[in-house]
């Protein structure tokens, strides 16, 4: 029997557009999906570049007006891979036209936008997903299973850090990432969104925060046409504009289950490119994870005799580990791009099976509520309860 086809419309075609396209193309080859995603149309603002992208990456069509795309009868899924500032408008319109929505993070520019996106998706009975792709590292899924199996016992501490250094040069331009109206925040809104999502997934809800933030370089050169994520595209000496987001943020939290947590996010961590880690400490054991070694977790079993205790590395390449049986033989690692393949496979099956997708827009809303509380705390110099 032929599988149901789900036509995908991708909005945005640069860094995330490449990652998403690679995943949509490869998910059906490695996973036994209940429906078949079809690369129907990719949409971008510039005719020439988006046409070239479509031809190179195998999209059937290209377009420059996202409003026309989301209204098409032959589109089933709208995949939003654009900068944060456009997520809300595209997602709401797509949902109103009955499209299932796959949305990149950070979810939106505000809690109010996030609520409207969730309402639109639920009112129109469409599947909705926020792409916190690190949930789909086999190591993270295995850590979740260990926690659910009570291998850590009562959890006392979460310690998360997401550190980068790509804007440390004062001549790095004022890209959209550094402007509040387009990005809402700096690493706190961007990087901490991943960390907060993982903390909620692994430890539980957060009920209060105390935070501080700092902007180290208050003005930067205006960007050229080529400027973008991890990409300069301008030179010193030209006109400058004001940076309106944080360069670094620290957030302390209290979880609803009584655990305490810390979140550190920065784009000024010298030498760090994409250093995303967490540590979870419980009464029976502890788990640590480092995205730069994403096929491993470190596990400490506090129930063993003292002479046998110590952190040990578990390599996530066995068929029993989540997602791995779809890939390579034991001992063969996977990479960053595979987390997107896992996300597209799960989202496709959620639609085909009429099951909820996770993390959903509801999770995205809760994440932004926590991040906003962090901003309110830093601005007010006080603890903020949720």
NUMARVEX-229635 format. One record per residue (C-alpha): residue number from 1; residue in three letters; y, x, z. Coordinates in steps of 0.1 Angstrom, whole numbers. Layout:
N
pt num=NUM, residu=Ala, py=Y, px=X, pz=Z
...
END
This chain:
386
pt num=1, residu=Unk, py=0, px=0, pz=0
pt num=2, residu=Unk, py=34, px=13, pz=-9
pt num=3, residu=Unk, py=57, px=21, pz=20
pt num=4, residu=Unk, py=90, px=3, pz=25
pt num=5, residu=Unk, py=119, px=23, pz=12
pt num=6, residu=Unk, py=150, px=29, pz=33
pt num=7, residu=Unk, py=180, px=39, pz=12
pt num=8, residu=Unk, py=202, px=64, pz=31
pt num=9, residu=Unk, py=240, px=68, pz=27
pt num=10, residu=Unk, py=253, px=101, pz=41
pt num=11, residu=Unk, py=290, px=102, pz=50
pt num=12, residu=Unk, py=301, px=138, pz=52
pt num=13, residu=Unk, py=285, px=168, pz=34
pt num=14, residu=Unk, py=295, px=201, pz=51
pt num=15, residu=Unk, py=278, px=218, pz=81
pt num=16, residu=Unk, py=262, px=186, pz=95
pt num=17, residu=Unk, py=257, px=172, pz=60
pt num=18, residu=Unk, py=234, px=201, pz=51
pt num=19, residu=Unk, py=214, px=198, pz=83
pt num=20, residu=Unk, py=210, px=160, pz=79
pt num=21, residu=Unk, py=201, px=162, pz=42
pt num=22, residu=Unk, py=175, px=189, pz=49
pt num=23, residu=Unk, py=160, px=166, pz=76
pt num=24, residu=Unk, py=159, px=134, pz=55
pt num=25, residu=Unk, py=142, px=153, pz=27
pt num=26, residu=Unk, py=116, px=170, pz=48
pt num=27, residu=Unk, py=107, px=143, pz=74
pt num=28, residu=Unk, py=83, px=124, pz=51
pt num=29, residu=Unk, py=64, px=156, pz=41
pt num=30, residu=Unk, py=56, px=166, pz=77
pt num=31, residu=Unk, py=54, px=133, pz=95
pt num=32, residu=Unk, py=34, px=102, pz=88
pt num=33, residu=Unk, py=63, px=78, pz=86
pt num=34, residu=Unk, py=60, px=40, pz=84
pt num=35, residu=Unk, py=88, px=39, pz=58
pt num=36, residu=Unk, py=102, px=62, pz=32
pt num=37, residu=Unk, py=138, px=75, pz=35
pt num=38, residu=Unk, py=155, px=78, pz=1
pt num=39, residu=Unk, py=185, px=100, pz=-5
pt num=40, residu=Unk, py=206, px=73, pz=-22
pt num=41, residu=Unk, py=242, px=83, pz=-20
pt num=42, residu=Unk, py=264, px=110, pz=-3
pt num=43, residu=Unk, py=301, px=104, pz=3
pt num=44, residu=Unk, py=330, px=128, pz=8
pt num=45, residu=Unk, py=367, px=128, pz=2
pt num=46, residu=Unk, py=368, px=154, pz=-27
pt num=47, residu=Unk, py=351, px=144, pz=-59
pt num=48, residu=Unk, py=342, px=179, pz=-71
pt num=49, residu=Unk, py=327, px=193, pz=-40
pt num=50, residu=Unk, py=307, px=161, pz=-31
pt num=51, residu=Unk, py=294, px=159, pz=-67
pt num=52, residu=Unk, py=282, px=195, pz=-65
pt num=53, residu=Unk, py=266, px=188, pz=-31
pt num=54, residu=Unk, py=248, px=158, pz=-44
pt num=55, residu=Unk, py=234, px=176, pz=-74
pt num=56, residu=Unk, py=223, px=207, pz=-54
pt num=57, residu=Unk, py=207, px=188, pz=-25
pt num=58, residu=Unk, py=190, px=160, pz=-44
pt num=59, residu=Unk, py=211, px=129, pz=-37
pt num=60, residu=Unk, py=209, px=102, pz=-64
pt num=61, residu=Unk, py=246, px=94, pz=-64
pt num=62, residu=Unk, py=279, px=106, pz=-49
pt num=63, residu=Unk, py=310, px=87, pz=-39
pt num=64, residu=Unk, py=344, px=92, pz=-24
pt num=65, residu=Unk, py=351, px=59, pz=-7
pt num=66, residu=Unk, py=330, px=53, pz=24
pt num=67, residu=Unk, py=341, px=17, pz=27
pt num=68, residu=Unk, py=325, px=9, pz=-7
pt num=69, residu=Unk, py=294, px=28, pz=3
pt num=70, residu=Unk, py=287, px=10, pz=36
pt num=71, residu=Unk, py=292, px=-24, pz=19
pt num=72, residu=Unk, py=266, px=-17, pz=-8
pt num=73, residu=Unk, py=236, px=-40, pz=-9
pt num=74, residu=Unk, py=213, px=-11, pz=-18
pt num=75, residu=Unk, py=221, px=9, pz=14
pt num=76, residu=Unk, py=199, px=5, pz=45
pt num=77, residu=Unk, py=210, px=34, pz=67
pt num=78, residu=Unk, py=245, px=49, pz=71
pt num=79, residu=Unk, py=243, px=84, pz=84
pt num=80, residu=Unk, py=277, px=96, pz=99
pt num=81, residu=Unk, py=281, px=133, pz=97
pt num=82, residu=Unk, py=319, px=134, pz=97
pt num=83, residu=Unk, py=344, px=148, pz=123
pt num=84, residu=Unk, py=345, px=128, pz=155
pt num=85, residu=Unk, py=377, px=110, pz=148
pt num=86, residu=Unk, py=362, px=89, pz=120
pt num=87, residu=Unk, py=330, px=79, pz=137
pt num=88, residu=Unk, py=343, px=47, pz=152
pt num=89, residu=Unk, py=357, px=31, pz=121
pt num=90, residu=Unk, py=327, px=40, pz=99
pt num=91, residu=Unk, py=301, px=29, pz=125
pt num=92, residu=Unk, py=317, px=-5, pz=131
pt num=93, residu=Unk, py=321, px=-13, pz=94
pt num=94, residu=Unk, py=286, px=-2, pz=87
pt num=95, residu=Unk, py=272, px=-24, pz=115
pt num=96, residu=Unk, py=292, px=-53, pz=103
pt num=97, residu=Unk, py=275, px=-49, pz=69
pt num=98, residu=Unk, py=241, px=-49, pz=85
pt num=99, residu=Unk, py=234, px=-12, pz=81
pt num=100, residu=Unk, py=214, px=8, pz=106
pt num=101, residu=Unk, py=236, px=36, pz=119
pt num=102, residu=Unk, py=227, px=72, pz=126
pt num=103, residu=Unk, py=258, px=89, pz=142
pt num=104, residu=Unk, py=266, px=125, pz=150
pt num=105, residu=Unk, py=280, px=136, pz=183
pt num=106, residu=Unk, py=304, px=136, pz=200
pt num=107, residu=Unk, py=300, px=99, pz=197
pt num=108, residu=Unk, py=336, px=87, pz=196
pt num=109, residu=Unk, py=372, px=96, pz=207
pt num=110, residu=Unk, py=372, px=72, pz=237
pt num=111, residu=Unk, py=351, px=50, pz=259
pt num=112, residu=Unk, py=368, px=20, pz=243
pt num=113, residu=Unk, py=358, px=31, pz=209
pt num=114, residu=Unk, py=322, px=37, pz=221
pt num=115, residu=Unk, py=320, px=2, pz=236
pt num=116, residu=Unk, py=332, px=-13, pz=203
pt num=117, residu=Unk, py=306, px=7, pz=183
pt num=118, residu=Unk, py=278, px=-5, pz=207
pt num=119, residu=Unk, py=291, px=-41, pz=205
pt num=120, residu=Unk, py=292, px=-41, pz=167
pt num=121, residu=Unk, py=256, px=-27, pz=165
pt num=122, residu=Unk, py=242, px=-51, pz=189
pt num=123, residu=Unk, py=260, px=-82, pz=175
pt num=124, residu=Unk, py=247, px=-74, pz=141
pt num=125, residu=Unk, py=212, px=-65, pz=152
pt num=126, residu=Unk, py=210, px=-31, pz=137
pt num=127, residu=Unk, py=193, px=1, pz=150
pt num=128, residu=Unk, py=218, px=26, pz=164
pt num=129, residu=Unk, py=213, px=63, pz=173
pt num=130, residu=Unk, py=235, px=91, pz=186
pt num=131, residu=Unk, py=223, px=125, pz=174
pt num=132, residu=Unk, py=219, px=145, pz=205
pt num=133, residu=Unk, py=193, px=165, pz=186
pt num=134, residu=Unk, py=184, px=189, pz=215
pt num=135, residu=Unk, py=164, px=161, pz=231
pt num=136, residu=Unk, py=140, px=167, pz=202
pt num=137, residu=Unk, py=132, px=203, pz=210
pt num=138, residu=Unk, py=95, px=203, pz=219
pt num=139, residu=Unk, py=104, px=223, pz=250
pt num=140, residu=Unk, py=128, px=196, pz=262
pt num=141, residu=Unk, py=103, px=168, pz=256
pt num=142, residu=Unk, py=77, px=188, pz=274
pt num=143, residu=Unk, py=100, px=194, pz=303
pt num=144, residu=Unk, py=106, px=156, pz=305
pt num=145, residu=Unk, py=69, px=150, pz=306
pt num=146, residu=Unk, py=65, px=175, pz=334
pt num=147, residu=Unk, py=93, px=158, pz=354
pt num=148, residu=Unk, py=78, px=124, pz=348
pt num=149, residu=Unk, py=44, px=137, pz=360
pt num=150, residu=Unk, py=61, px=148, pz=392
pt num=151, residu=Unk, py=55, px=185, pz=386
pt num=152, residu=Unk, py=90, px=192, pz=401
pt num=153, residu=Unk, py=89, px=166, pz=428
pt num=154, residu=Unk, py=123, px=156, pz=442
pt num=155, residu=Unk, py=150, px=172, pz=421
pt num=156, residu=Unk, py=178, px=189, pz=440
pt num=157, residu=Unk, py=199, px=208, pz=413
pt num=158, residu=Unk, py=209, px=207, pz=377
pt num=159, residu=Unk, py=227, px=237, pz=363
pt num=160, residu=Unk, py=239, px=235, pz=327
pt num=161, residu=Unk, py=259, px=258, pz=305
pt num=162, residu=Unk, py=270, px=256, pz=268
pt num=163, residu=Unk, py=289, px=287, pz=258
pt num=164, residu=Unk, py=304, px=299, pz=225
pt num=165, residu=Unk, py=331, px=324, pz=214
pt num=166, residu=Unk, py=341, px=314, pz=179
pt num=167, residu=Unk, py=378, px=306, pz=185
pt num=168, residu=Unk, py=387, px=336, pz=208
pt num=169, residu=Unk, py=408, px=353, pz=180
pt num=170, residu=Unk, py=444, px=340, pz=186
pt num=171, residu=Unk, py=447, px=338, pz=148
pt num=172, residu=Unk, py=418, px=314, pz=144
pt num=173, residu=Unk, py=436, px=283, pz=129
pt num=174, residu=Unk, py=444, px=249, pz=144
pt num=175, residu=Unk, py=414, px=231, pz=130
pt num=176, residu=Unk, py=406, px=195, pz=138
pt num=177, residu=Unk, py=384, px=207, pz=167
pt num=178, residu=Unk, py=416, px=218, pz=186
pt num=179, residu=Unk, py=436, px=186, pz=181
pt num=180, residu=Unk, py=432, px=158, pz=206
pt num=181, residu=Unk, py=438, px=131, pz=181
pt num=182, residu=Unk, py=409, px=142, pz=160
pt num=183, residu=Unk, py=385, px=157, pz=186
pt num=184, residu=Unk, py=395, px=141, pz=219
pt num=185, residu=Unk, py=386, px=173, pz=238
pt num=186, residu=Unk, py=375, px=209, pz=234
pt num=187, residu=Unk, py=341, px=222, pz=246
pt num=188, residu=Unk, py=341, px=196, pz=274
pt num=189, residu=Unk, py=339, px=167, pz=249
pt num=190, residu=Unk, py=320, px=186, pz=223
pt num=191, residu=Unk, py=295, px=209, pz=240
pt num=192, residu=Unk, py=293, px=191, pz=273
pt num=193, residu=Unk, py=283, px=159, pz=254
pt num=194, residu=Unk, py=250, px=176, pz=247
pt num=195, residu=Unk, py=246, px=189, pz=282
pt num=196, residu=Unk, py=254, px=156, pz=298
pt num=197, residu=Unk, py=230, px=138, pz=275
pt num=198, residu=Unk, py=202, px=162, pz=285
pt num=199, residu=Unk, py=210, px=159, pz=322
pt num=200, residu=Unk, py=208, px=121, pz=320
pt num=201, residu=Unk, py=176, px=123, pz=300
pt num=202, residu=Unk, py=159, px=147, pz=324
pt num=203, residu=Unk, py=175, px=141, pz=358
pt num=204, residu=Unk, py=191, px=107, pz=358
pt num=205, residu=Unk, py=225, px=89, pz=359
pt num=206, residu=Unk, py=256, px=106, pz=372
pt num=207, residu=Unk, py=278, px=88, pz=398
pt num=208, residu=Unk, py=307, px=111, pz=404
pt num=209, residu=Unk, py=325, px=143, pz=392
pt num=210, residu=Unk, py=350, px=169, pz=402
pt num=211, residu=Unk, py=363, px=190, pz=373
pt num=212, residu=Unk, py=388, px=216, pz=360
pt num=213, residu=Unk, py=398, px=227, pz=325
pt num=214, residu=Unk, py=419, px=254, pz=309
pt num=215, residu=Unk, py=435, px=261, pz=275
pt num=216, residu=Unk, py=439, px=298, pz=271
pt num=217, residu=Unk, py=457, px=299, pz=237
pt num=218, residu=Unk, py=483, px=271, pz=236
pt num=219, residu=Unk, py=494, px=276, pz=199
pt num=220, residu=Unk, py=476, px=286, pz=167
pt num=221, residu=Unk, py=483, px=291, pz=130
pt num=222, residu=Unk, py=481, px=259, pz=109
pt num=223, residu=Unk, py=448, px=258, pz=90
pt num=224, residu=Unk, py=443, px=265, pz=53
pt num=225, residu=Unk, py=420, px=244, pz=30
pt num=226, residu=Unk, py=389, px=265, pz=38
pt num=227, residu=Unk, py=392, px=263, pz=75
pt num=228, residu=Unk, py=364, px=245, pz=94
pt num=229, residu=Unk, py=337, px=248, pz=120
pt num=230, residu=Unk, py=331, px=285, pz=127
pt num=231, residu=Unk, py=353, px=293, pz=97
pt num=232, residu=Unk, py=388, px=307, pz=98
pt num=233, residu=Unk, py=405, px=300, pz=65
pt num=234, residu=Unk, py=441, px=311, pz=75
pt num=235, residu=Unk, py=460, px=342, pz=84
pt num=236, residu=Unk, py=484, px=353, pz=110
pt num=237, residu=Unk, py=522, px=351, pz=105
pt num=238, residu=Unk, py=524, px=315, pz=93
pt num=239, residu=Unk, py=537, px=284, pz=111
pt num=240, residu=Unk, py=519, px=274, pz=142
pt num=241, residu=Unk, py=509, px=242, pz=160
pt num=242, residu=Unk, py=501, px=232, pz=195
pt num=243, residu=Unk, py=465, px=232, pz=208
pt num=244, residu=Unk, py=459, px=199, pz=226
pt num=245, residu=Unk, py=424, px=203, pz=239
pt num=246, residu=Unk, py=406, px=225, pz=265
pt num=247, residu=Unk, py=392, px=259, pz=257
pt num=248, residu=Unk, py=369, px=259, pz=288
pt num=249, residu=Unk, py=358, px=233, pz=314
pt num=250, residu=Unk, py=338, px=233, pz=346
pt num=251, residu=Unk, py=324, px=200, pz=359
pt num=252, residu=Unk, py=305, px=194, pz=392
pt num=253, residu=Unk, py=286, px=162, pz=395
pt num=254, residu=Unk, py=266, px=141, pz=419
pt num=255, residu=Unk, py=236, px=123, pz=404
pt num=256, residu=Unk, py=226, px=88, pz=415
pt num=257, residu=Unk, py=193, px=102, pz=429
pt num=258, residu=Unk, py=212, px=126, pz=452
pt num=259, residu=Unk, py=208, px=157, pz=431
pt num=260, residu=Unk, py=239, px=180, pz=426
pt num=261, residu=Unk, py=248, px=194, pz=392
pt num=262, residu=Unk, py=272, px=218, pz=374
pt num=263, residu=Unk, py=283, px=219, pz=338
pt num=264, residu=Unk, py=300, px=249, pz=323
pt num=265, residu=Unk, py=314, px=247, pz=287
pt num=266, residu=Unk, py=335, px=273, pz=269
pt num=267, residu=Unk, py=345, px=286, pz=235
pt num=268, residu=Unk, py=358, px=318, pz=252
pt num=269, residu=Unk, py=325, px=332, pz=265
pt num=270, residu=Unk, py=326, px=367, pz=249
pt num=271, residu=Unk, py=295, px=375, pz=230
pt num=272, residu=Unk, py=280, px=340, pz=232
pt num=273, residu=Unk, py=274, px=323, pz=199
pt num=274, residu=Unk, py=255, px=291, pz=208
pt num=275, residu=Unk, py=242, px=297, pz=243
pt num=276, residu=Unk, py=230, px=264, pz=256
pt num=277, residu=Unk, py=209, px=265, pz=288
pt num=278, residu=Unk, py=198, px=244, pz=317
pt num=279, residu=Unk, py=180, px=250, pz=350
pt num=280, residu=Unk, py=164, px=222, pz=371
pt num=281, residu=Unk, py=153, px=229, pz=406
pt num=282, residu=Unk, py=130, px=206, pz=426
pt num=283, residu=Unk, py=109, px=206, pz=457
pt num=284, residu=Unk, py=76, px=214, pz=439
pt num=285, residu=Unk, py=89, px=235, pz=410
pt num=286, residu=Unk, py=116, px=245, pz=386
pt num=287, residu=Unk, py=122, px=246, pz=349
pt num=288, residu=Unk, py=147, px=266, pz=328
pt num=289, residu=Unk, py=155, px=264, pz=291
pt num=290, residu=Unk, py=176, px=285, pz=267
pt num=291, residu=Unk, py=183, px=271, pz=232
pt num=292, residu=Unk, py=184, px=306, pz=219
pt num=293, residu=Unk, py=147, px=308, pz=228
pt num=294, residu=Unk, py=141, px=271, pz=220
pt num=295, residu=Unk, py=103, px=274, pz=217
pt num=296, residu=Unk, py=100, px=283, pz=254
pt num=297, residu=Unk, py=105, px=270, pz=289
pt num=298, residu=Unk, py=102, px=289, pz=321
pt num=299, residu=Unk, py=82, px=271, pz=348
pt num=300, residu=Unk, py=80, px=279, pz=385
pt num=301, residu=Unk, py=51, px=262, pz=404
pt num=302, residu=Unk, py=60, px=260, pz=441
pt num=303, residu=Unk, py=27, px=244, pz=449
pt num=304, residu=Unk, py=7, px=276, pz=442
pt num=305, residu=Unk, py=-2, px=301, pz=469
pt num=306, residu=Unk, py=28, px=324, pz=476
pt num=307, residu=Unk, py=10, px=354, pz=461
pt num=308, residu=Unk, py=7, px=336, pz=428
pt num=309, residu=Unk, py=41, px=322, pz=425
pt num=310, residu=Unk, py=67, px=333, pz=399
pt num=311, residu=Unk, py=84, px=320, pz=368
pt num=312, residu=Unk, py=60, px=320, pz=338
pt num=313, residu=Unk, py=68, px=314, pz=301
pt num=314, residu=Unk, py=52, px=284, pz=283
pt num=315, residu=Unk, py=53, px=289, pz=246
pt num=316, residu=Unk, py=57, px=255, pz=228
pt num=317, residu=Unk, py=35, px=260, pz=198
pt num=318, residu=Unk, py=3, px=242, pz=208
pt num=319, residu=Unk, py=-7, px=209, pz=191
pt num=320, residu=Unk, py=-5, px=192, pz=225
pt num=321, residu=Unk, py=32, px=200, pz=227
pt num=322, residu=Unk, py=56, px=172, pz=214
pt num=323, residu=Unk, py=61, px=172, pz=176
pt num=324, residu=Unk, py=42, px=205, pz=171
pt num=325, residu=Unk, py=10, px=191, pz=155
pt num=326, residu=Unk, py=31, px=182, pz=125
pt num=327, residu=Unk, py=41, px=218, pz=118
pt num=328, residu=Unk, py=23, px=251, pz=119
pt num=329, residu=Unk, py=-7, px=267, pz=136
pt num=330, residu=Unk, py=-5, px=278, pz=173
pt num=331, residu=Unk, py=18, px=307, pz=179
pt num=332, residu=Unk, py=41, px=298, pz=150
pt num=333, residu=Unk, py=76, px=289, pz=162
pt num=334, residu=Unk, py=100, px=263, pz=148
pt num=335, residu=Unk, py=138, px=263, pz=147
pt num=336, residu=Unk, py=171, px=245, pz=151
pt num=337, residu=Unk, py=168, px=226, pz=118
pt num=338, residu=Unk, py=135, px=211, pz=130
pt num=339, residu=Unk, py=152, px=191, pz=157
pt num=340, residu=Unk, py=170, px=171, pz=129
pt num=341, residu=Unk, py=137, px=165, pz=111
pt num=342, residu=Unk, py=123, px=151, pz=143
pt num=343, residu=Unk, py=154, px=129, pz=148
pt num=344, residu=Unk, py=152, px=115, pz=112
pt num=345, residu=Unk, py=114, px=108, pz=116
pt num=346, residu=Unk, py=119, px=90, pz=149
pt num=347, residu=Unk, py=148, px=69, pz=136
pt num=348, residu=Unk, py=129, px=59, pz=104
pt num=349, residu=Unk, py=100, px=48, pz=124
pt num=350, residu=Unk, py=122, px=29, pz=149
pt num=351, residu=Unk, py=135, px=9, pz=120
pt num=352, residu=Unk, py=101, px=3, pz=104
pt num=353, residu=Unk, py=85, px=-7, pz=137
pt num=354, residu=Unk, py=115, px=-27, pz=149
pt num=355, residu=Unk, py=118, px=-5, pz=181
pt num=356, residu=Unk, py=149, px=8, pz=199
pt num=357, residu=Unk, py=161, px=43, pz=189
pt num=358, residu=Unk, py=170, px=68, pz=216
pt num=359, residu=Unk, py=195, px=80, pz=225
pt num=360, residu=Unk, py=212, px=48, pz=215
pt num=361, residu=Unk, py=249, px=39, pz=213
pt num=362, residu=Unk, py=244, px=27, pz=249
pt num=363, residu=Unk, py=235, px=62, pz=259
pt num=364, residu=Unk, py=265, px=75, pz=239
pt num=365, residu=Unk, py=288, px=52, pz=258
pt num=366, residu=Unk, py=274, px=63, pz=292
pt num=367, residu=Unk, py=278, px=100, pz=281
pt num=368, residu=Unk, py=314, px=94, pz=272
pt num=369, residu=Unk, py=321, px=76, pz=304
pt num=370, residu=Unk, py=310, px=107, pz=323
pt num=371, residu=Unk, py=330, px=131, pz=301
pt num=372, residu=Unk, py=361, px=109, pz=305
pt num=373, residu=Unk, py=357, px=109, pz=342
pt num=374, residu=Unk, py=356, px=147, pz=340
pt num=375, residu=Unk, py=389, px=147, pz=321
pt num=376, residu=Unk, py=404, px=122, pz=346
pt num=377, residu=Unk, py=393, px=145, pz=375
pt num=378, residu=Unk, py=408, px=176, pz=360
pt num=379, residu=Unk, py=441, px=159, pz=352
pt num=380, residu=Unk, py=443, px=143, pz=386
pt num=381, residu=Unk, py=429, px=171, pz=407
pt num=382, residu=Unk, py=405, px=148, pz=425
pt num=383, residu=Unk, py=369, px=135, pz=424
pt num=384, residu=Unk, py=363, px=105, pz=401
pt num=385, residu=Unk, py=335, px=81, pz=408
pt num=386, residu=Unk, py=317, px=62, pz=380
END
